[in-house]
């Protein structure tokens, strides 16, 4: 249940739906996002910091049937900002994803 004290999710890019997520993957992603909304700080293995984007940025790690999903986010005082949702196929986050997230953050902070 959503509480008035929960931080809203601000979606700048991406979505979580079935397909391509499996039902179980979508439920896990939703559960982790709900924890962030309630102010919980997540660590490994559910979330990994992304200092290249900023001190409050991280990626949620969702293992799914056919893919490992990443949800790049930043926790602000008033919201959880979703920057990207993508299927991770290598150990390194692609530079294109980091660049796109950085650009989205700058645009969001400017607005």
N, C-alpha and C positions, 0 to 999 in steps of 0.2 A: 504494500500500500504506500502511496506517495504521501509524504508529510510536507507541510508548508516549509519546514526547515531544510528539506532536501534541495540540493543544488540542481538546477535544470541542466539538461544536456543541450549544448549548442552545436549543431551539426554543420560544419563547414564543407565537408566532403565525405562521400561514402554512405553506405547503409548496411544494415544487417537484416537480411531476409533469406527465406528459403524458396528456391535455391538462390545462390550457390552454397550458403551455409546449410548444413543438415539441421534438423529440428534440435538435436542435442547441442550442436555448436551454437545455434542461435540462443538457446536457453542459457548456456554457460556465459556467452557474451553479455546477455541481458543481466544475469546475476552479478557479474563483475562490474558492469556499469552502475548497477544499483548500489553496490558497496561504495563506489567512488562518490555517487550522489549523496550518500549518507555521511561522507567525510572520512571514511576509512582509508588508511594509507596501505596500499598493496605492495608487496615485495615479490621477489622470485619465489616460485616459478610463474606466478600469475602476471606479474608486471616487471618490466625492466626499464630503468631510467634511460633517457635519451638526452644526455648533456649537450650534444651538438645542437639541439633545438632550444634548450633553456633549462633552468634548474627545476621547473615545475612540470617538465614534459617527460612522458614515458610512453611505452607501448604495452597494451594488454596482449597477452599471449593465449590464444585459444586454439587448442588442438581439436581438429575435427576429423571426420572419417576420411575425406579425400584431400585435406589440405591443412596447413598450419596457418591460421589467420592472425593478423596483427591489427590492432586498433590503436592508432597514434592519438594521444590526447594531452591536454594541459589542464591542470587543476588551478582555476582562478578562485578568488575569494567568493565570487558570486555565481560561478558556473563551472561545469566540466565541458571543455571545448574539444570536440572531436575533429581531428585534422585529416585523417585518412583511414581507410579500411582496405587492407590488401592481403592477398595470399602470399606468404613468404616461402620462397623456393630455395633460398641460399642462406648461409649463416650471416651474411652481411646485409644490412638494410640498403636497398638500392639508393644511389646518390640522387636519382630523379625523385624518389619519394621524400628524401630529406629536403631537397630544394623546394619541392612543391609545398611541403608543410611549413617551411620557413617563410615562404612567400605568403601563404594563407594567414599565418600568425601576424605578419607585418600589416597586412590589409585589415585584419580583424582589430588589431590594436589601434590602427589609425581611425577606424570608424567610430 
